[in-house]
Amino acid sequence: MSSDAHTHAHTHSDACSHDAAEPQQTAAAAAKDPRVPAKAILSKADLERWTASDTRKDFERFVHSLNDAAKNKKLRDDLFLSQTTKSILTILDTLESFCADIKPAENAKSRFGNVAFQDWFDKMEQNAESLTSTIVPNPEDVKEVSAYLVNCWGNRKRIDYGTGHEAHFIAFLFCLEKLNLITKEDLPALALTVFWRYIGVMRTLQFTYWLEPAGSHGVWGLDDYNFLPFMFGSAQFYDHKYMRPKCIHDSEILEEFSQDYMYLACIKFINSVKTASLRWHSPMLDDISGVKSWQKVNSGMTKMYAAEVLSKLPIMQHFLFGTFLPFEPSGEMIGEEDELGHVHAMGQERPACCFIRVPSAIAAAADKGVNVGREFGMRDGMVGGALGGMRPRPLPFD
């Protein structure tokens, strides 16, 4: 089998998509220990119940509260940092520091994920509970909350990352809110300092281990890896008097203001790792730039996140539920999970599909001799940014 590509057949609960987290916890694990979060959305019927559930409404409320907290604020604003917020930042710093100790394996001819990421993942997982305990005092709570920390960094087996993992980081913060460890006063820093730092660590992982995008041909075509930087980033511009969405095409604006606005930082990063025009490689972002106001962009982003992330079975079938995010599965799991972590509801049709790996755009740029890190001004600590997507979809921005 070629080191650069492979295909294999498998079956799972819906149309094939791998833009989702693949946590190890299963429904069987939850039956043994209720404090271990587990998958619970195994069928379309489960998804419909989830969509109408109080837990879904509460999680979406939390995402909206972060979005609202980001409105009209800059990344470099002097925001309130509580002790909990500082502790989260220390955790992120610690996890990023593991990259310095775990060098990528020699893999120069491949644009796909570097196997050294598995060593980083193992070290992260081994330290997750002790790191979480610096914030969460109760050991049983630590066990549950740390599961979301473990599952927000990508898939260990496939060495890829997508919005399902990103959602698990938001779930990690959500659990802290449920424990009353964060308050409304923390929300601006969580949205603009903590979340952006998380994106920075993910960017370090992507540069170091060339994580593959878990669904570059996936559900919205907005970005190879992330969604929320664009939502929170558009909120930063919400009432801006001068800059309009079309400003993303102005290279001088990108250069001058990308350190203050994550939306611009994401666009700048896209331009640094992908050739041709934004219209060609990121048509949805180009279309959005034609919207007249940031208010409409932000409203469209919130609708899109609800419809294309939180309401999609290929993503939500891998989401973890527990006592902080309660949701009970209705079906039994058929046999063991397959190698991609898919689970199946009793009696559910299991169509076959194929999984085609998608190479890292960062690796492709490096293969052409582009030092993307230097081009983007990477430094120790937060690097931030996001890669551009590949396919357009109807936009809810009117």
Disulfide bonds with the S-S distance in Angstrom:
none
